[in-house]
Amino acid sequence: DYKGQKLAEQIFQGIILVSAIIGFIYGYIIEQFGWTVYIVMAGFALSCLLTLPPWPMYRHNPLKWLPVQESGTEEKKAADRKPKRHAKS
């Protein structure tokens, strides 16, 4: 559903943003850019784990689909088809 997709997107962006800020601050304090990358990658992995699977918290508002209409349209279409005649040159 659309509300679940919006929630997943907000969670994903929030975790990435927080991990980037924490990673930048920590990497700046210890003067190691590698730790910044590791923390951002860990945040990315956590956000993927929380948002990619179809967890029940994202499926509270299911979409209402139209019912299937059963009719003999296939048989009718086959009967209405006329063979094509090519023009003689």
Helices and strands as residue ranges (DSSP letters): H 2-30, H 33-51, G 56-58, H 73-80
